[in-house]
Amino acid sequence: MGSIYTAAGTPGFYPELDEIVLPGSLNDGLVALHIGFAGATAAAKNRADPSKPATIIGTPVTGPGYLDLKSATNYLTLGIGCPLNATLAVVGAGTDTGVDITHRALLLSNYNGSGAQVGASIQMSSPDDLRAIGGYGNGAGSYTFVSSGFDPTGETAKLRSLIATFNNAATALFNMTDQQQASVAPSAGYSRSDNGQLLRWGSGAAPNYQGTSRQAMALVWTRVLDADERALLYLWQKAFCATVGVLI
């Protein structure tokens, strides 16, 4: 086990650590924690559960404190799927400038792009449209999805703390950096469903989505984080990212 601090109290990222302990209750239900500060090999290590590492697909490019990823080409496939009750979180941004479907960047996702059991996703649906998408079903073979999102404040390609929550009540997206949020409930009689696909960091299960992104960390919980926990996570992310010069 380890934290982001040395014995002397100096914050920093230590790739040799197998696990990282988050503050407060944030370790409860945490099943994936991937850090992109030091290249794809270090990022593949799941520091919430080392027995379930990610698999590197293609050639993610190492940047100063982040990875440059491309949906369907250069990304990491996590060792877990998406829980029905879930929180997905990234420090990242879409970097593509196109508006058609091939330029849409899936940041953390198992989204398959179809109308049946679409999965879940944090994505840039266009350069100025951040979005969370969650799949729902009615138990009788009918499936739909809920989409919540907004235009990000300021520069679209800057790294942000983005948190999406999924449960039977709603799919919600929180831009912690710019203090934006959106939440949409499913139609009556529909509850969360999933497609059984593994989550991808920097991609999804839809091969026609091929946008690019820049990302520093990805986290997954088997529960919905509450407002206090989201605020605590953002403070931790800010401190951790600052150790490598990434300001969020």
C-alpha positions, 0 to 999 in steps of 0.5 A: 500500500502507499500514498502520494506522500513520502515519509517526509510529507513530500507529495509525488508519484512513485510508479513502483507503488502497487496501490495508492490509498485515497483520502476519507471514504474514497477507497470504499468501492474503488475498483480501478485507479490508473495514473498516466503521469509516467507512460503507458506501462505505469498507467496499465497498473491498477493501483486499486486492485493490482490483480486486474491491470489494464491492457495497452492497445496500440501505442499511447503517446507519453506527454508531460504528466499525461497520455495522448490517446486515440479512440479505437487505436491507442488506448488502455482496456481496463481489467473490469467492466462498468458496474450498474451503480457506478462512478467513472472519473477522469482527469482528461480532455478531448483534443480532436477538432472535428465534429463528425462521429469519427472525431468523437473522443471516448474518455472512459467508456464501454459505449458501443454506439448502438441503441441496445445496451449501449454501456456507459461513457464519459465523452466529447461528442464534439469539441465543445460538448462534454457528455455522460451516457448511460444505458437503461432497460425495462426488463422486457427487451427494450433498451434506451440511453440517457445523455447528460452534458454541457459545453465546457467553460473556457478552453475545450482541450484543457485537462479537467476533473470530470466525474460521471455517476450512473444508477437507476435514478439518473446519469449525471456529469460533473465538471469539477474544474469549472463547477458545471453539472448536469443530470438526466433521469431515465424514462419511467420503468427503466433501470440501469443496464450494461453491455458486458464490455470491458471499460476502455480508457481513451476509447470505447466499444464503438470502432467508428468513434476515433477521436483523440484525448489527453488524460492523466488519470482514470478511476472507477467505483462500484457506487455513486459518490456523493457531493462531499466525496466528489469535492474531496476527490477533486482536491486530491486530484488537484494536489496529485496532478500538481506534482507533475505540473498538471494544473486542473 
